[in-house]
Amino acid sequence: MASSDNDEHLKAGPISKVIMPVTALGLILMLTVYVLYTELVLGTTGTDFQPPVAERALSFHDVDGEIVVRDGRTGEELARAGEGEESFMRQTVRQLAQSRVRTGGSEEVPFILKGRADGRLILEDPVTGQGVDLAAFGEDNAGAFVRFLDTEDEENGVEGP
């Protein structure tokens, strides 16, 4: 009987059978959330420091329900999108413009479209410092913007992304 009493003391109780797996699962979950947060939200990847291979200033204006895209430096009209057209472009620019208005920034400063060597396409607002990685939304959505880089690249003799 003495050996069975010793064995009872060595066995884990019902509370420790629950606490240990829950604690381990909690630690794994916290580590996963931390990694996802630093990569997706903070964007702490090394590619953020790559210089753009192509860049163009763009301004967007709403004219009677149409979005008019102009070269931010020359004022040349590059494209028009009627109501219901180019919804991704409309939504992306609308979000950046709303942030700009909330901070009290000027609507006259053009946005900057940057193409990176790794294929990333970034639309940045120099007023607020915010940017959108357009390539993250797929090729079709990024294509709504990449065409504006191609035009400038052909004129300047610079290779596109």
Buried (B, 14 or more C-beta within 10 A) or exposed (E): EEEEEEEEEEEEEEEEEEEEEEEEEEEEEEEEEEEEEEEEEEEEEEEEEEEBBBBBBBBBEEEEEEBBBBBBEEEEEBBEBEEEEBEBBBEBBEEBBEBBEEEEBEEEBBBBBBBBEEEBBBBBBBBBEBBBBBBEBEEEBBEBBBEBBBBBBEEEEEEEB
